[in-house]
Amino acid sequence: MTNMRLRRPWDLPESAVTPERAYLDRREFLGKAGAGVLGLAAISACDLSGQEAAQEGRLSKVPPTPTAELYPAARRDRRFGPGSGHGGITEEKIVAGYNNFYEFSTDKEAVWRLVDRFQARPWQIEVGGLVERPFVIDLTELERTMPLEERIYRLRCVEAWSVVVPWIGFPLAALLKKAEPASRARYVRFVSFLRPEEAPGQKRQTWYPWPYYEALRIDEAMNELAFLATGMYGHPLQKQNGAPIRLAVPWKYGYKSIKSIVRIELSESRPKTFWNDAAPDEYSFLSNVDPSVPHPRWSQATEIVVATGERIPTLPFNGYSEWVAGLYG
């Protein structure tokens, strides 16, 4: 019995990636999605049939990096590796071409086309607030300091669609420990960039309180699943997916996984968060994936697998209950 290996919810199959053809049929996808699955922006499948140049274009947004030799990274913890489980790895063309990043556009299919002017290198991260050792570090140094690893995580959007992504990065706890959080620290706040000259969404959508900001409780931030990603699919992050560094908290709705982080602050009082400020009746501070609690405008009981258009049941905490449910009593 000591050698028995229990399958964990994040053990996802490496079985070849989902065929893109199954994803490209807009009519089939929308028919399965049904009415009412609308959220921060309308769900639609990318209609890319016959557009090979566009497909390759989506995969060319990786910023030049002096740390390219660090990618790909190994799966240091085999729990985050392949195995039987929920769905297969989503093809990168889909993840790169269908995502929310309001700083550039509210159209998920347009974001990748609008990131060319965004400068993801050089990049610095500031860590401060209630810490004993505040610091500012260049991302290149951070990548070389932290042992990078690959983790395959499900991403469940609040709009009731999902993908599966192989991220590369390191545990958020490792970075926070370098700063030595003060005993009074209870929350961790994250802030993204503000560059309207490079991000057309920030320039045009002036009603939003840019820059984007999010937060976690410190016990959530120190949980082993909380992850800072600097890469994906064996290479540095695509610009449209949050380059050069983003958060990945797979048991929460996708908007909690803030992209392009420039500052991390620890505090005693609970910080505000972007979508909770914008619509507190629709987006909570915790924002844990919970199929039993509907969004005011649609059910959260099921989700659409973007790669195939299949509707599947949503799992509590996105399937990571065993490792995070204890945080919430």
C-alpha positions in Angstrom: 0.0 0.0 0.0 2.9 2.3 0.6 3.6 2.4 -3.2 0.0 3.2 -4.2 -0.2 6.4 -6.2 -3.5 8.2 -5.9 -4.7 10.1 -8.9 -4.9 13.8 -8.1 -7.4 16.1 -9.8 -4.7 18.1 -11.5 -3.1 15.0 -13.0 -4.1 15.6 -16.6 -3.4 13.4 -19.6 -0.7 14.3 -22.1 -2.6 12.5 -24.7 -2.1 14.4 -27.7 -3.5 17.8 -27.9 -7.1 18.3 -28.9 -7.4 18.5 -32.7 -8.0 22.1 -33.7 -10.6 21.1 -36.3 -12.9 20.1 -33.6 -12.7 23.7 -32.3 -13.1 25.6 -35.5 -16.7 24.9 -36.3 -18.4 28.1 -35.1 -21.9 26.9 -35.6 -21.4 23.7 -33.7 -19.7 25.5 -30.8 -22.3 28.1 -30.4 -25.1 25.5 -30.7 -23.6 23.6 -27.8 -22.9 26.7 -25.8 -26.5 27.7 -25.9 -28.1 30.9 -25.0 -27.3 32.8 -21.8 -23.6 31.9 -21.5 -22.4 35.4 -21.5 -20.1 37.2 -19.1 -17.5 39.9 -19.3 -17.6 39.5 -23.0 -19.7 37.3 -25.4 -18.4 33.7 -25.9 -17.7 32.8 -29.5 -15.4 30.3 -31.1 -12.5 31.6 -33.2 -13.4 31.3 -36.9 -10.0 30.7 -38.3 -10.6 28.1 -41.1 -8.2 28.6 -43.9 -6.3 31.4 -42.2 -2.9 29.6 -41.7 -1.1 33.0 -41.6 -3.3 34.1 -38.7 -2.8 30.9 -36.9 1.0 31.3 -37.1 0.7 34.9 -36.1 -1.0 34.0 -32.8 2.1 32.0 -31.9 4.6 34.7 -32.7 3.9 37.0 -29.8 6.6 35.6 -27.5 8.8 38.5 -26.5 12.6 38.2 -27.0 14.1 37.1 -23.7 17.7 36.6 -22.4 16.5 33.6 -20.5 15.3 31.5 -23.4 17.6 28.7 -22.5 15.6 28.1 -19.3 12.6 26.9 -21.4 11.2 24.3 -21.5 11.2 23.3 -17.8 10.8 20.0 -16.2 7.9 18.8 -14.1 9.7 18.9 -10.7 6.6 17.7 -8.9 5.1 14.7 -10.6 1.7 15.6 -9.2 1.5 18.3 -11.8 2.4 16.0 -14.7 0.5 13.8 -17.1 -2.0 11.2 -16.0 -5.6 10.2 -16.2 -8.0 13.1 -15.4 -10.2 15.8 -16.7 -9.6 16.7 -20.3 -6.5 17.0 -22.4 -4.0 19.9 -22.9 -5.6 22.6 -25.1 -3.8 23.3 -28.3 -1.7 26.5 -27.9 -3.2 28.1 -31.0 -6.5 28.2 -29.2 -5.1 29.5 -25.9 -3.1 32.2 -27.7 -6.1 33.2 -29.9 -9.0 33.1 -27.4 -8.5 34.9 -24.1 -9.6 37.8 -22.0 -7.2 40.7 -21.6 -9.3 43.9 -21.4 -6.2 46.1 -21.4 -6.1 45.4 -25.2 -9.6 44.5 -26.1 -12.9 43.1 -24.8 -13.0 40.8 -27.9 -11.3 37.6 -26.9 -10.5 36.8 -30.5 -8.8 40.2 -31.1 -6.4 40.4 -28.2 -3.5 38.6 -29.9 -3.7 41.0 -32.9 -3.3 44.1 -30.6 -0.2 43.3 -28.5 2.6 44.0 -30.9 3.4 47.4 -29.4 3.4 46.1 -25.8 6.9 45.9 -24.5 7.2 42.9 -22.2 11.0 43.2 -21.7 12.9 44.6 -19.8 10.6 44.1 -16.8 10.8 44.6 -13.0 8.7 43.3 -10.2 8.4 45.3 -6.9 7.6 43.5 -3.7 6.7 45.6 -0.7 4.2 46.6 2.0 4.2 44.6 5.2 7.5 42.7 4.6 10.8 42.7 6.3 12.8 42.8 3.1 11.1 44.8 0.4 12.9 44.6 -3.0 12.7 45.3 -6.7 14.0 42.6 -9.0 14.5 42.4 -12.7 12.5 39.5 -14.2 15.6 38.0 -15.8 17.3 37.7 -12.4 14.1 36.3 -10.9 13.9 33.6 -13.6 17.5 32.6 -13.0 17.0 32.7 -9.2 13.8 30.6 -9.0 14.0 26.9 -10.2 11.4 26.9 -13.0 8.9 24.0 -13.3 6.0 23.0 -15.5 2.5 22.6 -14.1 -0.6 21.6 -16.1 -3.6 23.5 -14.8 -7.2 23.8 -15.8 -8.4 27.4 -16.2 -12.1 28.0 -15.6 -13.4 31.4 -16.8 -16.3 33.0 -15.0 -18.0 33.1 -18.4 -18.4 29.3 -18.1 -15.7 28.2 -20.6 -12.5 26.3 -19.8 -9.0 25.4 -21.2 -6.1 23.4 -19.9 -2.7 25.0 -20.0 0.9 23.8 -19.3 2.4 26.8 -17.4 6.0 27.2 -16.5 7.0 29.2 -13.4 7.4 28.8 -9.7 5.3 28.8 -6.5 4.1 32.3 -5.4 5.1 31.3 -1.9 8.8 31.2 -2.9 8.7 34.8 -4.0 6.9 36.0 -0.9 9.3 34.1 1.4 12.2 36.1 -0.1 10.5 39.3 1.2 9.8 37.8 4.7 6.2 38.8 5.3 5.5 40.6 8.6 3.3 38.8 11.1 0.6 41.3 10.6 0.3 40.6 6.9 -3.1 39.1 6.0 -3.5 39.9 2.3 -1.4 40.0 -0.9 -2.3 42.6 -3.6 -1.2 42.4 -7.2 -1.0 45.3 -9.7 -0.6 45.2 -13.4 0.9 47.7 -15.9 -0.4 51.0 -17.0 0.7 51.9 -20.5 -2.2 53.3 -22.6 0.2 54.1 -25.4 0.9 50.4 -25.7 -2.5 48.9 -24.7 -5.4 50.2 -26.7 -8.0 49.0 -24.3 -6.5 51.1 -21.5 -6.6 54.1 -23.8 -10.2 53.7 -25.1 -11.9 52.2 -22.0 -11.3 55.1 -19.7 -14.3 54.1 -17.5 -12.2 51.2 -16.0 -10.0 52.0 -13.1 -6.7 51.1 -14.7 -4.2 49.5 -13.9 -5.8 46.1 -13.2 -5.5 45.0 -9.6 -6.3 41.8 -7.7 -5.7 40.2 -4.3 -5.6 37.0 -2.3 -5.6 36.2 1.3 -2.1 35.3 2.5 -3.0 31.7 3.2 -4.3 31.4 -0.4 -1.1 33.0 -1.7 1.1 30.6 0.3 -0.9 27.6 -0.8 1.2 25.2 -2.9 -1.1 25.6 -6.0 -0.7 29.4 -6.2 1.8 29.8 -9.1 3.6 32.6 -10.8 3.9 31.7 -14.5 6.7 33.1 -16.7 6.2 30.6 -19.5 3.7 28.3 -21.3 3.9 25.4 -23.7 7.7 25.1 -23.3 8.6 28.7 -24.0 8.2 32.2 -22.3 4.7 33.6 -22.0 2.9 34.9 -25.1 2.1 38.6 -24.7 -1.6 38.0 -25.0 -1.5 35.5 -22.2 0.1 37.8 -19.6 3.8 38.2 -20.5 6.1 38.4 -19.0 4.8 37.2 -15.6 1.3 36.3 -14.4 -0.6 34.6 -11.6 -2.2 31.2 -11.9 -4.6 30.2 -9.1 -6.5 27.3 -10.7 -9.3 26.9 -8.1 -10.5 30.4 -8.7 -12.2 32.0 -11.7 -9.8 33.1 -14.3 -10.0 36.9 -13.7 -8.2 36.3 -10.3 -5.1 35.2 -12.2 -3.8 38.7 -13.0 -1.5 39.2 -16.0 1.6 41.2 -16.5 2.4 41.9 -12.8 4.5 44.9 -11.9 3.9 45.2 -8.1 3.1 42.9 -5.2 2.1 44.4 -1.9 1.3 42.7 1.5 -1.2 44.4 3.8 -3.2 43.8 7.0 -6.5 45.0 5.6 -8.3 43.5 2.7 -7.4 45.3 -0.6 -10.0 46.1 -3.2 -10.1 44.1 -6.4 -10.9 45.2 -9.9 -14.1 43.3 -10.8 -15.4 43.3 -7.2 -15.2 47.1 -7.4 -16.8 47.2 -10.8 -19.7 44.8 -10.1 -19.8 43.6 -6.4 -23.1 41.8 -6.9 -21.5 39.7 -9.7 -17.9 39.2 -8.7 -16.8 38.4 -5.1 -13.5 38.9 -3.5 -12.9 35.2 -3.1 -14.2 34.1 -6.5 -13.7 30.4 -5.9 -15.1 28.2 -8.6 -18.5 27.0 -7.2 -21.0 25.2 -9.5 -23.7 25.5 -6.8 -23.6 29.3 -6.9 -24.8 30.8 -10.2 -23.6 34.1 -11.6 -26.6 36.5 -11.5 -26.8 36.2 -15.3 -26.0 32.5 -16.0 -25.5 29.2 -14.4 -22.0 28.0 -13.2 -23.0 24.4 -13.0 -21.4 23.5 -16.3 -18.7 24.8 -18.6 -17.9 24.7 -22.3 -14.5 23.1 -23.2 -13.3 25.6 -25.7 -11.3 23.1 -27.8 -14.2 20.8 -28.5 -17.4 22.7 -27.7 -18.4 19.9 -25.2 -20.4 20.9 -22.2 -19.2 19.3 -19.0 -20.0 19.6 -15.3 -18.0 22.1 -13.3 -16.3 20.8 -10.3 -16.1 22.6 -6.9 -12.9 24.6 -6.7 -12.4 23.6 -10.3 -11.4 20.1 -9.2 -8.8 21.1 -6.7 -10.9 20.7 -3.5 -8.6 18.4 -1.7 -5.9 20.9 -1.6 -7.7 24.2 -1.1 -11.2 23.5 0.5 -9.6 23.5 3.9 -8.7 27.2 3.5 -12.4 28.1 3.7 -13.7 26.1 6.7 
